[in-house]
Amino acid sequence: MIDPDAAAEAWERYRRGEANAFSRRIYLGRGAQTFDEVRRRYRLDPEFHATIDRYVQEFERLLAELNRDNADETATQTYLNSETGMVYTMLAHASGRLG
């Protein structure tokens, strides 16, 4: 669903401060269609909206802990490149947190 190379590049650009680092080009195959559906449901379904917000907040809490405990970003990169991290990327992107 997500091109790992394109996602890694988007994360690098995002960390450098690029506001629109994430775009639909990170999605493969039906990934763009799934992104559109998640974004639509996020806007229309309050329960879905709340669930996504909780997931995103919890993942960001985990990333903050990793950053606090590790001098380098290796662990953070590992999490972001994992399947769970790809879910986070899509949900955070669809909810507007990543531009």
BAPAMI-519197 format. One record per residue: residue number from 1; residue in three letters; x, y, z of N, C-alpha, C, O in turn. Coordinates in nm, 3 decimals, always signed. Example, Ala and Ser with C-alpha at 12.3 -4.5 7.8 and 13.67 -1.06 7.14 Angstrom:
REM BAPAMI-519197
+-----+------+---------+---------+---------+---------+---------+---------+---------+---------+---------+---------+---------+---------+
|  nr | rest |     n.u |     n.v |     n.w |    ca.u |    ca.v |    ca.w |     c.u |     c.v |     c.w |     o.u |     o.v |     o.w |
+-----+------+---------+---------+---------+---------+---------+---------+---------+---------+---------+---------+---------+---------+
|   1 |  ALA |  +1.319 |  -0.569 |  +0.780 |  +1.230 |  -0.450 |  +0.780 |  +1.320 |  -0.330 |  +0.780 |  +1.424 |  -0.332 |  +0.846 |
|   2 |  SER |  +1.285 |  -0.225 |  +0.708 |  +1.367 |  -0.106 |  +0.714 |  +1.290 |  +0.003 |  +0.787 |  +1.341 |  +0.114 |  +0.804 |
+-----+------+---------+---------+---------+---------+---------+---------+---------+---------+---------+---------+---------+---------+
***
This chain:
REM BAPAMI-519197
+-----+------+---------+---------+---------+---------+---------+---------+---------+---------+---------+---------+---------+---------+
|  nr | rest |     n.u |     n.v |     n.w |    ca.u |    ca.v |    ca.w |     c.u |     c.v |     c.w |     o.u |     o.v |     o.w |
+-----+------+---------+---------+---------+---------+---------+---------+---------+---------+---------+---------+---------+---------+
|   1 |  MET |  +0.081 |  -0.120 |  +0.000 |  +0.000 |  +0.000 |  +0.000 |  +0.085 |  +0.127 |  +0.000 |  +0.048 |  +0.227 |  -0.062 |
|   2 |  ILE |  +0.198 |  +0.123 |  +0.068 |  +0.287 |  +0.239 |  +0.074 |  +0.424 |  +0.198 |  +0.021 |  +0.477 |  +0.093 |  +0.058 |
|   3 |  ASP |  +0.479 |  +0.280 |  -0.065 |  +0.613 |  +0.257 |  -0.118 |  +0.712 |  +0.294 |  -0.007 |  +0.721 |  +0.411 |  +0.030 |
|   4 |  PRO |  +0.786 |  +0.196 |  +0.048 |  +0.874 |  +0.227 |  +0.160 |  +0.982 |  +0.330 |  +0.127 |  +1.018 |  +0.411 |  +0.212 |
|   5 |  ASP |  +1.033 |  +0.328 |  +0.004 |  +1.135 |  +0.425 |  -0.035 |  +1.077 |  +0.566 |  -0.042 |  +1.138 |  +0.662 |  +0.005 |
|   6 |  ALA |  +0.959 |  +0.578 |  -0.102 |  +0.893 |  +0.709 |  -0.111 |  +0.855 |  +0.760 |  +0.027 |  +0.865 |  +0.880 |  +0.054 |
|   7 |  ALA |  +0.811 |  +0.670 |  +0.115 |  +0.775 |  +0.710 |  +0.251 |  +0.899 |  +0.757 |  +0.328 |  +0.894 |  +0.859 |  +0.398 |
|   8 |  ALA |  +1.009 |  +0.684 |  +0.314 |  +1.134 |  +0.725 |  +0.381 |  +1.179 |  +0.862 |  +0.333 |  +1.222 |  +0.945 |  +0.412 |
|   9 |  GLU |  +1.169 |  +0.884 |  +0.204 |  +1.205 |  +1.015 |  +0.148 |  +1.113 |  +1.125 |  +0.202 |  +1.158 |  +1.234 |  +0.236 |
|  10 |  ALA |  +0.983 |  +1.095 |  +0.209 |  +0.887 |  +1.193 |  +0.261 |  +0.917 |  +1.224 |  +0.407 |  +0.910 |  +1.340 |  +0.448 |
|  11 |  TRP |  +0.949 |  +1.121 |  +0.487 |  +0.982 |  +1.146 |  +0.628 |  +1.107 |  +1.233 |  +0.640 |  +1.112 |  +1.322 |  +0.725 |
|  12 |  GLU |  +1.206 |  +1.209 |  +0.557 |  +1.328 |  +1.289 |  +0.561 |  +1.296 |  +1.435 |  +0.527 |  +1.343 |  +1.527 |  +0.595 |
|  13 |  ARG |  +1.218 |  +1.457 |  +0.424 |  +1.179 |  +1.593 |  +0.386 |  +1.096 |  +1.658 |  +0.497 |  +1.113 |  +1.777 |  +0.526 |
|  14 |  TYR |  +1.009 |  +1.583 |  +0.558 |  +0.925 |  +1.633 |  +0.668 |  +1.012 |  +1.676 |  +0.786 |  +0.990 |  +1.782 |  +0.844 |
|  15 |  ARG |  +1.111 |  +1.593 |  +0.821 |  +1.202 |  +1.626 |  +0.932 |  +1.284 |  +1.752 |  +0.902 |  +1.323 |  +1.824 |  +0.994 |
|  16 |  ARG |  +1.310 |  +1.778 |  +0.774 |  +1.384 |  +1.899 |  +0.736 |  +1.293 |  +2.021 |  +0.733 |  +1.339 |  +2.133 |  +0.708 |
|  17 |  GLY |  +1.163 |  +2.001 |  +0.759 |  +1.071 |  +2.113 |  +0.768 |  +0.984 |  +2.138 |  +0.647 |  +0.913 |  +2.238 |  +0.643 |
|  18 |  GLU |  +0.987 |  +2.051 |  +0.548 |  +0.905 |  +2.069 |  +0.429 |  +0.759 |  +2.041 |  +0.464 |  +0.724 |  +1.930 |  +0.502 |
|  19 |  ALA |  +0.675 |  +2.141 |  +0.450 |  +0.536 |  +2.133 |  +0.494 |  +0.455 |  +2.030 |  +0.415 |  +0.370 |  +1.962 |  +0.473 |
|  20 |  ASN |  +0.478 |  +2.017 |  +0.288 |  +0.400 |  +1.926 |  +0.203 |  +0.482 |  +1.806 |  +0.158 |  +0.477 |  +1.768 |  +0.041 |
|  21 |  ALA |  +0.556 |  +1.748 |  +0.249 |  +0.643 |  +1.636 |  +0.216 |  +0.565 |  +1.511 |  +0.176 |  +0.612 |  +1.430 |  +0.096 |
|  22 |  PHE |  +0.446 |  +1.496 |  +0.232 |  +0.366 |  +1.377 |  +0.204 |  +0.264 |  +1.407 |  +0.096 |  +0.193 |  +1.508 |  +0.099 |
|  23 |  SER |  +0.257 |  +1.316 |  -0.001 |  +0.161 |  +1.329 |  -0.110 |  +0.111 |  +1.189 |  -0.145 |  +0.156 |  +1.089 |  -0.090 |
|  24 |  ARG |  +0.018 |  +1.185 |  -0.237 |  -0.039 |  +1.057 |  -0.280 |  +0.064 |  +0.968 |  -0.349 |  +0.040 |  +0.849 |  -0.365 |
|  25 |  ARG |  +0.177 |  +1.022 |  -0.389 |  +0.276 |  +0.942 |  -0.461 |  +0.344 |  +0.838 |  -0.372 |  +0.413 |  +0.750 |  -0.424 |
|  26 |  ILE |  +0.326 |  +0.847 |  -0.241 |  +0.385 |  +0.744 |  -0.154 |  +0.304 |  +0.615 |  -0.156 |  +0.351 |  +0.512 |  -0.108 |
|  27 |  TYR |  +0.184 |  +0.620 |  -0.213 |  +0.095 |  +0.503 |  -0.211 |  +0.110 |  +0.420 |  -0.338 |  +0.124 |  +0.473 |  -0.448 |
|  28 |  LEU |  +0.105 |  +0.289 |  -0.320 |  +0.115 |  +0.194 |  -0.431 |  -0.021 |  +0.129 |  -0.455 |  -0.099 |  +0.110 |  -0.362 |
|  29 |  GLY |  -0.049 |  +0.096 |  -0.580 |  -0.171 |  +0.022 |  -0.613 |  -0.296 |  +0.084 |  -0.554 |  -0.326 |  +0.201 |  -0.577 |
|  30 |  ARG |  -0.366 |  +0.004 |  -0.478 |  -0.490 |  +0.050 |  -0.416 |  -0.465 |  +0.139 |  -0.293 |  -0.560 |  +0.185 |  -0.230 |
|  31 |  GLY |  -0.341 |  +0.162 |  -0.262 |  -0.309 |  +0.245 |  -0.146 |  -0.368 |  +0.384 |  -0.153 |  -0.417 |  +0.435 |  -0.053 |
|  32 |  ALA |  -0.365 |  +0.447 |  -0.271 |  -0.421 |  +0.581 |  -0.287 |  -0.572 |  +0.579 |  -0.266 |  -0.629 |  +0.670 |  -0.206 |
|  33 |  GLN |  -0.635 |  +0.474 |  -0.315 |  -0.780 |  +0.460 |  -0.296 |  -0.813 |  +0.439 |  -0.148 |  -0.909 |  +0.496 |  -0.096 |
|  34 |  THR |  -0.733 |  +0.358 |  -0.079 |  -0.753 |  +0.335 |  +0.064 |  -0.732 |  +0.466 |  +0.140 |  -0.810 |  +0.498 |  +0.230 |
|  35 |  PHE |  -0.628 |  +0.541 |  +0.103 |  -0.603 |  +0.671 |  +0.166 |  -0.724 |  +0.762 |  +0.151 |  -0.767 |  +0.825 |  +0.248 |
|  36 |  ASP |  -0.780 |  +0.770 |  +0.031 |  -0.898 |  +0.854 |  +0.007 |  -1.016 |  +0.811 |  +0.093 |  -1.087 |  +0.896 |  +0.147 |
|  37 |  GLU |  -1.037 |  +0.681 |  +0.106 |  -1.148 |  +0.630 |  +0.187 |  -1.126 |  +0.661 |  +0.336 |  -1.219 |  +0.701 |  +0.405 |
|  38 |  VAL |  -1.005 |  +0.643 |  +0.383 |  -0.975 |  +0.674 |  +0.524 |  -0.996 |  +0.823 |  +0.548 |  -1.055 |  +0.862 |  +0.649 |
|  39 |  ARG |  -0.948 |  +0.906 |  +0.458 |  -0.963 |  +1.051 |  +0.474 |  -1.111 |  +1.091 |  +0.474 |  -1.152 |  +1.175 |  +0.554 |
|  40 |  ARG |  -1.190 |  +1.030 |  +0.386 |  -1.333 |  +1.059 |  +0.380 |  -1.402 |  +1.017 |  +0.510 |  -1.479 |  +1.093 |  +0.567 |
|  41 |  ARG |  -1.374 |  +0.894 |  +0.555 |  -1.437 |  +0.847 |  +0.680 |  -1.392 |  +0.929 |  +0.800 |  -1.471 |  +0.953 |  +0.891 |
|  42 |  TYR |  -1.266 |  +0.971 |  +0.799 |  -1.215 |  +1.053 |  +0.909 |  -1.297 |  +1.183 |  +0.920 |  -1.327 |  +1.228 |  +1.030 |
|  43 |  ARG |  -1.331 |  +1.241 |  +0.808 |  -1.407 |  +1.366 |  +0.807 |  -1.553 |  +1.346 |  +0.844 |  -1.615 |  +1.435 |  +0.902 |
|  44 |  LEU |  -1.609 |  +1.229 |  +0.812 |  -1.753 |  +1.209 |  +0.826 |  -1.797 |  +1.128 |  +0.947 |  -1.911 |  +1.142 |  +0.992 |
|  45 |  ASP |  -1.712 |  +1.045 |  +1.001 |  -1.749 |  +0.952 |  +1.107 |  -1.677 |  +0.989 |  +1.238 |  -1.557 |  +0.963 |  +1.251 |
|  46 |  PRO |  -1.749 |  +1.048 |  +1.334 |  -1.684 |  +1.093 |  +1.458 |  -1.615 |  +0.980 |  +1.536 |  -1.510 |  +1.003 |  +1.596 |
|  47 |  GLU |  -1.672 |  +0.861 |  +1.536 |  -1.610 |  +0.750 |  +1.609 |  -1.480 |  +0.706 |  +1.540 |  -1.380 |  +0.681 |  +1.607 |
|  48 |  PHE |  -1.483 |  +0.697 |  +1.409 |  -1.364 |  +0.665 |  +1.331 |  -1.257 |  +0.772 |  +1.352 |  -1.139 |  +0.741 |  +1.369 |
|  49 |  HIS |  -1.299 |  +0.897 |  +1.350 |  -1.211 |  +1.012 |  +1.373 |  -1.140 |  +0.997 |  +1.508 |  -1.018 |  +1.012 |  +1.516 |
|  50 |  ALA |  -1.216 |  +0.967 |  +1.612 |  -1.159 |  +0.954 |  +1.746 |  -1.063 |  +0.835 |  +1.753 |  -0.959 |  +0.844 |  +1.819 |
|  51 |  THR |  -1.097 |  +0.726 |  +1.687 |  -1.010 |  +0.608 |  +1.688 |  -0.877 |  +0.638 |  +1.621 |  -0.772 |  +0.602 |  +1.672 |
|  52 |  ILE |  -0.882 |  +0.704 |  +1.506 |  -0.759 |  +0.741 |  +1.437 |  -0.676 |  +0.837 |  +1.522 |  -0.554 |  +0.821 |  +1.534 |
|  53 |  ASP |  -0.741 |  +0.935 |  +1.582 |  -0.668 |  +1.029 |  +1.667 |  -0.597 |  +0.958 |  +1.782 |  -0.482 |  +0.990 |  +1.814 |
|  54 |  ARG |  -0.664 |  +0.861 |  +1.844 |  -0.601 |  +0.786 |  +1.954 |  -0.481 |  +0.706 |  +1.904 |  -0.376 |  +0.706 |  +1.967 |
|  55 |  TYR |  -0.496 |  +0.639 |  +1.791 |  -0.386 |  +0.560 |  +1.735 |  -0.266 |  +0.650 |  +1.704 |  -0.153 |  +0.620 |  +1.742 |
|  56 |  VAL |  -0.292 |  +0.760 |  +1.638 |  -0.185 |  +0.853 |  +1.600 |  -0.116 |  +0.909 |  +1.725 |  +0.006 |  +0.915 |  +1.730 |
|  57 |  GLN |  -0.194 |  +0.949 |  +1.823 |  -0.136 |  +1.004 |  +1.946 |  -0.051 |  +0.901 |  +2.020 |  +0.056 |  +0.933 |  +2.070 |
|  58 |  GLU |  -0.099 |  +0.777 |  +2.026 |  -0.024 |  +0.672 |  +2.094 |  +0.105 |  +0.640 |  +2.018 |  +0.210 |  +0.622 |  +2.081 |
|  59 |  PHE |  +0.101 |  +0.635 |  +1.887 |  +0.222 |  +0.609 |  +1.809 |  +0.320 |  +0.724 |  +1.826 |  +0.441 |  +0.701 |  +1.838 |
|  60 |  GLU |  +0.271 |  +0.846 |  +1.827 |  +0.360 |  +0.961 |  +1.845 |  +0.421 |  +0.963 |  +1.986 |  +0.534 |  +1.007 |  +2.004 |
|  61 |  ARG |  +0.346 |  +0.915 |  +2.084 |  +0.401 |  +0.903 |  +2.220 |  +0.516 |  +0.803 |  +2.219 |  +0.620 |  +0.827 |  +2.280 |
|  62 |  LEU |  +0.497 |  +0.690 |  +2.150 |  +0.602 |  +0.589 |  +2.138 |  +0.726 |  +0.648 |  +2.070 |  +0.838 |  +0.626 |  +2.115 |
|  63 |  LEU |  +0.705 |  +0.722 |  +1.962 |  +0.819 |  +0.784 |  +1.892 |  +0.891 |  +0.883 |  +1.983 |  +1.014 |  +0.891 |  +1.981 |
|  64 |  ALA |  +0.817 |  +0.959 |  +2.062 |  +0.879 |  +1.055 |  +2.154 |  +0.964 |  +0.982 |  +2.258 |  +1.073 |  +1.028 |  +2.293 |
|  65 |  GLU |  +0.915 |  +0.869 |  +2.307 |  +0.993 |  +0.789 |  +2.402 |  +1.121 |  +0.738 |  +2.337 |  +1.229 |  +0.742 |  +2.397 |
|  66 |  LEU |  +1.108 |  +0.689 |  +2.214 |  +1.227 |  +0.640 |  +2.143 |  +1.329 |  +0.751 |  +2.123 |  +1.448 |  +0.729 |  +2.142 |
|  67 |  ASN |  +1.284 |  +0.868 |  +2.086 |  +1.374 |  +0.980 |  +2.065 |  +1.441 |  +1.023 |  +2.194 |  +1.557 |  +1.064 |  +2.194 |
|  68 |  ARG |  +1.369 |  +1.013 |  +2.304 |  +1.424 |  +1.050 |  +2.434 |  +1.528 |  +0.949 |  +2.479 |  +1.627 |  +0.987 |  +2.542 |
|  69 |  ASP |  +1.508 |  +0.820 |  +2.449 |  +1.595 |  +0.714 |  +2.496 |  +1.713 |  +0.684 |  +2.404 |  +1.808 |  +0.617 |  +2.446 |
|  70 |  ASN |  +1.709 |  +0.731 |  +2.282 |  +1.815 |  +0.700 |  +2.184 |  +1.873 |  +0.827 |  +2.125 |  +1.801 |  +0.918 |  +2.086 |
|  71 |  ALA |  +2.005 |  +0.832 |  +2.121 |  +2.072 |  +0.950 |  +2.067 |  +2.055 |  +0.959 |  +1.915 |  +2.044 |  +1.068 |  +1.860 |
|  72 |  ASP |  +2.052 |  +0.844 |  +1.848 |  +2.034 |  +0.846 |  +1.703 |  +1.888 |  +0.815 |  +1.669 |  +1.808 |  +0.784 |  +1.758 |
|  73 |  GLU |  +1.855 |  +0.822 |  +1.543 |  +1.717 |  +0.801 |  +1.502 |  +1.695 |  +0.662 |  +1.443 |  +1.596 |  +0.640 |  +1.373 |
|  74 |  THR |  +1.784 |  +0.570 |  +1.468 |  +1.773 |  +0.436 |  +1.411 |  +1.646 |  +0.367 |  +1.455 |  +1.574 |  +0.311 |  +1.371 |
|  75 |  ALA |  +1.616 |  +0.369 |  +1.584 |  +1.495 |  +0.303 |  +1.635 |  +1.370 |  +0.369 |  +1.578 |  +1.274 |  +0.301 |  +1.542 |
|  76 |  THR |  +1.371 |  +0.502 |  +1.570 |  +1.256 |  +0.574 |  +1.515 |  +1.234 |  +0.533 |  +1.370 |  +1.121 |  +0.507 |  +1.330 |
|  77 |  GLN |  +1.342 |  +0.528 |  +1.292 |  +1.332 |  +0.488 |  +1.151 |  +1.279 |  +0.345 |  +1.139 |  +1.199 |  +0.316 |  +1.050 |
|  78 |  THR |  +1.324 |  +0.258 |  +1.227 |  +1.278 |  +0.119 |  +1.225 |  +1.128 |  +0.113 |  +1.248 |  +1.057 |  +0.042 |  +1.177 |
|  79 |  TYR |  +1.079 |  +0.186 |  +1.345 |  +0.936 |  +0.189 |  +1.372 |  +0.857 |  +0.249 |  +1.257 |  +0.753 |  +0.197 |  +1.218 |
|  80 |  LEU |  +0.906 |  +0.358 |  +1.201 |  +0.834 |  +0.422 |  +1.091 |  +0.831 |  +0.333 |  +0.967 |  +0.737 |  +0.341 |  +0.888 |
|  81 |  ASN |  +0.933 |  +0.249 |  +0.947 |  +0.939 |  +0.161 |  +0.831 |  +0.867 |  +0.028 |  +0.852 |  +0.853 |  -0.051 |  +0.759 |
|  82 |  SER |  +0.823 |  +0.003 |  +0.975 |  +0.751 |  -0.121 |  +1.004 |  +0.608 |  -0.112 |  +0.951 |  +0.562 |  -0.005 |  +0.911 |
|  83 |  GLU |  +0.537 |  -0.225 |  +0.950 |  +0.397 |  -0.223 |  +0.907 |  +0.314 |  -0.130 |  +0.993 |  +0.230 |  -0.056 |  +0.943 |
|  84 |  THR |  +0.338 |  -0.133 |  +1.124 |  +0.267 |  -0.045 |  +1.215 |  +0.297 |  +0.101 |  +1.183 |  +0.209 |  +0.187 |  +1.188 |
|  85 |  GLY |  +0.422 |  +0.129 |  +1.149 |  +0.461 |  +0.264 |  +1.112 |  +0.397 |  +0.309 |  +0.982 |  +0.363 |  +0.426 |  +0.966 |
|  86 |  MET |  +0.380 |  +0.216 |  +0.889 |  +0.313 |  +0.250 |  +0.763 |  +0.165 |  +0.281 |  +0.787 |  +0.109 |  +0.370 |  +0.723 |
|  87 |  VAL |  +0.103 |  +0.206 |  +0.879 |  -0.036 |  +0.236 |  +0.916 |  -0.041 |  +0.376 |  +0.977 |  -0.127 |  +0.457 |  +0.941 |
|  88 |  TYR |  +0.052 |  +0.404 |  +1.069 |  +0.057 |  +0.537 |  +1.130 |  +0.073 |  +0.645 |  +1.022 |  +0.004 |  +0.747 |  +1.025 |
|  89 |  THR |  +0.163 |  +0.622 |  +0.927 |  +0.188 |  +0.721 |  +0.822 |  +0.059 |  +0.751 |  +0.745 |  +0.026 |  +0.867 |  +0.721 |
|  90 |  MET |  -0.012 |  +0.645 |  +0.705 |  -0.135 |  +0.667 |  +0.630 |  -0.240 |  +0.739 |  +0.715 |  -0.305 |  +0.832 |  +0.668 |
|  91 |  LEU |  -0.257 |  +0.695 |  +0.839 |  -0.359 |  +0.757 |  +0.924 |  -0.325 |  +0.902 |  +0.957 |  -0.412 |  +0.989 |  +0.955 |
|  92 |  ALA |  -0.197 |  +0.927 |  +0.988 |  -0.158 |  +1.065 |  +1.018 |  -0.171 |  +1.153 |  +0.893 |  -0.211 |  +1.269 |  +0.903 |
|  93 |  HIS |  -0.138 |  +1.098 |  +0.778 |  -0.150 |  +1.173 |  +0.653 |  -0.298 |  +1.199 |  +0.623 |  -0.336 |  +1.312 |  +0.591 |
|  94 |  ALA |  -0.382 |  +1.097 |  +0.635 |  -0.526 |  +1.112 |  +0.605 |  -0.593 |  +1.208 |  +0.702 |  -0.690 |  +1.276 |  +0.666 |
|  95 |  SER |  -0.544 |  +1.215 |  +0.824 |  -0.606 |  +1.305 |  +0.924 |  -0.555 |  +1.447 |  +0.914 |  -0.603 |  +1.537 |  +0.983 |
|  96 |  GLY |  -0.456 |  +1.469 |  +0.826 |  -0.404 |  +1.604 |  +0.806 |  -0.286 |  +1.640 |  +0.893 |  -0.238 |  +1.753 |  +0.886 |
|  97 |  ARG |  -0.239 |  +1.549 |  +0.975 |  -0.125 |  +1.578 |  +1.063 |  +0.006 |  +1.592 |  +0.987 |  +0.099 |  +1.657 |  +1.035 |
|  98 |  LEU |  +0.014 |  +1.532 |  +0.870 |  +0.138 |  +1.536 |  +0.793 |  +0.127 |  +1.622 |  +0.668 |  +0.206 |  +1.609 |  +0.575 |
|  99 |  GLY |  +0.029 |  +1.709 |  +0.666 |  +0.015 |  +1.801 |  +0.553 |  -0.068 |  +1.750 |  +0.441 |  -0.086 |  +1.820 |  +0.342 |
+-----+------+---------+---------+---------+---------+---------+---------+---------+---------+---------+---------+---------+---------+
***
